[in-house]
Amino acid sequence: QLVESGGGLVQAGGSLRLSCAASGRTFSSYGMGWFRQAPGKEREFVAAVNWSGGSTYYADSMKGRFTISRDNAKNTVYLQMNSLKPEDTAVYYCAARSKGGLRINSFDYNYWGQGTLVTVSS
């Protein structure tokens, strides 16, 4: 089970940190990702991290602004979002894949959270 938190309303240029708490004893072996879906748009890849946290990958529009990280001792993955823009407004989803590598396609992920809403005002 994946439970996201940390969403909310923020002004453009501001920051938020999303958290995704995972249950289960195998979290440390899972690859993790963040995706988002804006109203009327398809779900899109945001960032991914491998099982150890040693490798990360970002969508081009998030590079330099977003940082994905994980704490395997806490079974939690984070998404630090800085310099937020109104176009970052979306529901953000945490996802896990039982294989530990990086993937950017949603169909490679086995488990999904319920999502947390991020709204960036101009």
Summary of the structure (lengths in Angstrom):
residues: 122
radius of gyration: 13.2
end to end distance: 34.0
largest distance: 41.5
contacts: 371
relative contact order: 0.32
helix: 10%
strand: 48%
